Amino acid sequence: MTASAAPGPRAGPGRSPAGPFRLLWSASAASNLGDGINIAALPLLAATLTRDPLAVAGVAFAGRLPWLMLALPAGAVVDRLPRARLMTATALVRATLMSALAAATLAGVASMGLVYVVALGLGVSETLYDTSIQSSVPLITPPGRLQSANSRLLAGEIATNQFAGPALGGALFSLGAWWAGLGGVGAFCAAALAAATFARRAGLVVTPRTSGRRAGVGRDVLDGLIVVWRNDLLRAFAVLLAAMSVSFTMGSAILVLFAVGEDSVLGLGSRGYVALLMIGALGSAVGSMAAGRVASVFGRPAALWFAVLVFATAPVVVGVTSDATVVAGVNCLWGFSATLWMVTTTSSWQAMIPDAVQGRVAGIYRFAGWGAAPIGSLVGGLLARWWGLRAPWFAAAAIVVAAAVPALRVIRTRSFVDALDGPHRTAAAR
């Protein structure tokens, strides 16, 4: 039998300073601050060690590979274990990894091999931490406030992961790579503290059902896959998410080489690179605040198709220009569209499925999104090595178009009405 959550009474997001949602938000924000520091620091460190596009793209590949390999079992594990305690343990593991990297850079013995190992270890821990965060939201939030809760959680993630984190990581790296490592240690320790407090105040325990023999993790994973596969809308979300993730990471994995250095396309320095990341984050921030409004005014299908259109055209614009201002503007629109997609689809599937499989379905979508990322990183690095730094962008656009065509008949207003209507929720989750 599958595991069932015992969350206790649901709470509204941010109902009080010590409320469950506020604590969950803090745990997410602190962890994402550490991730944001690494978004800037790890590629910059790699670029000081090598100028090989494939080797640099390998950092992103190593960091995202665990999502491809472990996202599905991670979802099953999250449905079985106390989620907040799992978050605390994995945050401490991430702090330990960053301590090792800081020590190595301070001693002058850092290598690409060490960077890969640290990126891989951070990614393994992230699969459990982030899946625990996402699957906890519907357990402490009333169904009618999921859109608001996800928007607020994502806004905090963007503010720390894409604004404060990269800016802090770039600033610390300019003082010395080991300073960036210490910044990551501090952020992940803060995440562990917030998660531990959340565990004491509203710890989400998971208990097996009393009747029958408990199924194995493999069966739990299969149950989650069946939930998604049997529903046309949930399946379309997963396929398009995977395509958009591959598309985005094909370019982002080699963006530091595309943007930084005399031999790059844009000719920026490290500060310009961080600014480019932050401008994209600005679009993401606007998207997190406006997603609910856009979806309610224009409808969820229109909001999602706008995001797909941007993902299909933005890479082409980047591929044909050498103007950093144009790339920054496209990056901003790209960030807005990515956030619009995430808030709209996440709030939709969270409302469609029962609490007992939230972790598994969260793991499936993390697998589709982040699991596809290492594939995009590897392909982007290979294309850049073989045909130059512009080639990945054109291939990225083609992948999104190919995935969007079969989804045209599925993502429409009637599909959402049927899926989100009360009587259909149970059918969608069978």
N, C-alpha and C positions, 0 to 999 in steps of 0.2 A: 504494500500500500504506500501511497505517497505521504509525505509529511504535511502537516497542517500547521499554520501559524497561530500562535496564541498571543496576539498583540495587546490585549487589554482594550480599554476604551479608546476610541479614536479621538484625536485632538486636532484642532484647527491649526494651520500653519502660523507660527509666531504669535500664539495667543497671549503669551507672557514672556518676559525675558528669559525665564527658566523653562519655557515650554519645550516639549519634545521636538517640534519642528525647528525651533531656534537652535537647539543643540545639534541636530542633524545638519542644519545649514552650516554651522560653525565647523563641524568635522569635515564637511565637504570643502568648504572654502580654504581651510588650512592645508588640506592635502593638495588641493589644486594650486595653491601658492607654491608648494614645492615642485609640482609638475611644471608650473610656469617658469620657475627658475631654470629647470632642466631644459625646457624648450629652447631657451636662448643659450644656456651654458654648454650643453653637451655638443651641439653642432659646432659652436665656436671652438671648443676644445678639440674636436675632431679635425676642424679645418686647420688648426695649428700643427697637427700631427701628419696630415696627408692632404693632397689636392686631388686624389682619385675620386671621381664622382660616385663610383660604385662603393668604395670604402666609406665615404661620408654617408651615403644613403643607407649603408649597413647599420648605422646607429639607430635610425628610425625603424629599420627592419627588425633589429633585435628588441627594441622597446615594444613593438606591436605584435611580434610573433606569439607571445603568450595568449593574446586574444584569439588568435587563430587556433591554437592548440588546446587552450584550457577554458575558454569562455563557456562552453556548454557544460562541462562537469562543474565549473565554478558556480553556475546557476543552481545546479542540484545541491551542491554543498551548502550554499547560502540558504536554501529552503530547509536544511536539516539542522544547522548549527545556530547558536545565538549570534545574530548578525552584528550587534554592537561590539561584542567581545572579539569577534573576528576582525572587525575594523581596527580595534585597538592593537591587536597582535600584528597585523600586516603593516600598520603605520610604523610601528617600532622596527620592523624588519627593514623598511625603506630608509629610516633614519640611520640604521647601521650601515647600509650600503653606501649612503652618501658620506658617512664618516670615513669609510675606507677610501673612497675616491678623493676626498679632501686631503687625507694623509699622503696618498700617493702623489698627488700634484705638488703638495708642499715639499715632498722629498725629491721631486724631479724624476720620478720613475713611472709616471703615467704613460700608458701605451694604448693603442687602438684596441688591443685585446681586452684590457681592463675596462675601457669605455663600453665595449660590447657586453661584457659580463654584468656590469652595473646596470646598463640599460635593460638587459634581459631580466635581471632580478627585480628591478623596479616594476617592470611590466607584469611579471608573475604576481607580485603582491597587489598590483593595481586591479587585476581581474577580480579578485575577491573583495577588495575594498569598495570599488565603484559599483559592483553588482549589489553589494549589501546596501549601499546608500540608495540606489534607485529602487530596489524592491522594498525598502522600508517606507518610502513616501506614501503609498496607498494604505499602509497599515496605521498611520497616524494622522491621516488627512481625510475629511469627509469627501465622498465622491464628487460632489458639486464644486469642490475647491481644488481639484487636481490640476486644472489648467493654471490657476494662480500659484499653487505650490511649486509646480515644475518650472514655471517662469521665474519665480524667485530663486529657486535652487540653481537654475541655469545662469541667472544674472550674477549670482555670487561666484559661480564657477568661472564665468567669463571675466569678471572683474579681477579675480586672482590668477587664473590660468593664463589669460591673454593680455591683461594690462599690467597689474602690479608685479606678477611673477617674472615675465620676460624683462620688464624694465629693471627690476631688482637684480635679476640674473645677469643682465648685460652690464649693469653698474658694478656689481661685485666682481664679475669676470675681468673688468678693466683694472681692478685692483690686484687681481691674481686669481687664477682658476680655483685655488683652494678656498678662497673666500666664497665663491659661488657654492662650493660643496658644503661649507658650513651653513650657508643660508638654507640649503635644502634640509640639512639636519634639523635646524630650528623649526622649519615649517612642518616637517613630519612628526616631530615631537609634540608640537601644538595640536596636530591632528589626532595623535594618540590620546592626548589629554581630553580633548573634546569628545572623542568616541567613548572613552572610559566614563566620562560624566553622563553621557547619553545612556550608557549601559546601566548605570545606577538609577537614573531617573525614569527611563522608559525602555529598558532593555527588551528587545524583541526576541523572545524565546521561541524555539521551534520544537514541537513534541511529536513523536510518531502517533498515528491513530492506534487506538487500543485493539481493534479487531483485525485479525488476519496477520500474515507475515509481512514485515516491512520489505519493500522492494529495494533492489540495489540501485546504485547511482546511475548505472546504465539505463535501467528501466525508467527512472525519473527523467533522465535526459530525453528519452524517446517520447514520454508523455508530453513534455513541453514542445517537442518538434511536431507532434501530431496536432496540438492545439493551433500552432501557427500554420502548418501546411494545409489543414482542412478548411481554413477560412481565406477566401480570395483576397480580402483587404489586408489581413495580417501578412499573407504571403507576399503581396505586392510591396508592402512597406519594407520587408526584409530584402527583397531582390534589389529594389531601387537604392536602399541604404547601402548595400554592398557595392553597387556600381558607383555611387557618389563618393564613397570612401576610397575606393581604388583610384578614382579620378583625381580626387583632391591630393592624396598622398603621393601620386606619381610626380606632381610638381613640387609639393612642399618638401619632399625628401631631398631634392637637389636645389632648393630655393637659396640656401646659403651660398652655393657656388654660382647660381644664376645672378645673385644680387651683390655679393661681396668680393672685392679684389679687383686688381687691374685687368685681369683676364676674364672678368665676368661680363655679363650682358648689361647690367645696370650700373656697375662701377661704384657701388656704395661701400662705406666702411661699416664697422661693427655697429656703430650707433644708428646708421641708416637702416641696417638690417632689423634692429630691434624696433625702430620706428615703423618699418613696414609691417611687422607683426602686430604692433599695437593699433595701427590704422585698421587692419582687418578685424581686430578685437573690438574696435569702435562700432563697426557694423554689427557684430555679434551682440554687443550690449544693447544697441537699439532694437535688434530683433527680439531679444529676451523680454524687453519691456512692451513691444508692440505686437508680439505674436498672437496673444489672445484677442486683441482688438481686430487685427487683420483677419483672423479666422472667423470672427463673429460677423464682421461687416461683409466680407467677400465670400465667406463659406470656406470650409476646410479643404475641399477639392481644389478650389482656385488658389488658395494659399500654397498648397503643396505643388501644384503645377508651375506656379511662379518660381518656386525654389528650384525645381528641376530645370526650367528654362535657363536660369542663371548658371547652374552647374554645367549645362551643355554649351553655353556661349562664352563664359568667362575665361576658360583655358585658351580658347582661340585668340582672344584679345591679348592675353599675356604673351602668347607664342609669337605674335607678329610685331610687338612693340619693343622698343629699347628705352622707353620713357618711364622713369621710376614713378612719376606722378600718376600716369595712367595705370600702372600696375597697382599702386596704392589704392586708387579709386575702385578698381575691379576687386581688389582684396576686401575692401570695405563692403561692397555689395555681396560678395561671396560669403562673408561672415554673417551678414544679415539673413541671407537665404538659408544657410546651414542651421542657424538657430531657429528660424521660422519652421523649418522642417522638423527639427528635433522636438520642439515644444508641442507642435500639433500632433505628430504621430505618437509620441510618448503618452500624452494625455489621452489619446484615443484608445490605444491598446490597454493602458492601465484600467480604463473604465470598462473594457470589454471582457476581461478575464477575471476569474475568482482569485482571492488572496492566496490560496494554497499553491498556486503555480506562478506567482509573481516573480520569484527569484529565477525560475527556469526560463520564463519568457524574457525577462530582462537579460539573462545570459545569452539567449538566442540572438537578440537584437545587438547586444554587444559583440557577439561573434560575427554577425553580419557586417557591423560597422567597423569596429576596431580590428576584428579578425581579418578583414579584407585589407586593412592598412599595410601590413608587411608585404603583401603581394604587390600592392601599388608602389611601395617604396623600392622593392627589388626591381620591378619592371621599369620604373622611372630611372633608376640608376643605370640599368643596362642600356636603355634607349639613349640616355645622355652620353654614355661612353661611346656607343656605336655611331650615333648620328647627330650628336651635339646637344647643347642645353635647351634648345627650343623643341626638340622632337617630343618629349613627354607631354607637353601641353596639348598638342594636336591629338595624340592618342587618347588623352584623358577625355576630351570632348566626345570622341567617337564612342567610347564605352558608355557614357551616360545616355546618348541617343539610342544606342542598341537596347539598353535596358528599359527605356521609357516607352518605346513603341508597344510592347505587349501589355503594359500597365494602363494604357489609355482607356480601355473598356472597364477597368476595375475601380480606379479612383474617381468616383463621381458622387454626386449628392445622395442618390438613392442608397448607395452602398453604406454610407455613414449613417443614414437614418435607420436602416435595417440593423446595422451592427450595434449602434448605441441605444436603440430602443430596449426597454427593460426585458420583454419576453425573449428577445433575440440574443441577449447577453449570454444566457446559459447555452444556447445552441452554438454560439460562436466559440465557446470554450470547450465544447465536447471534443 
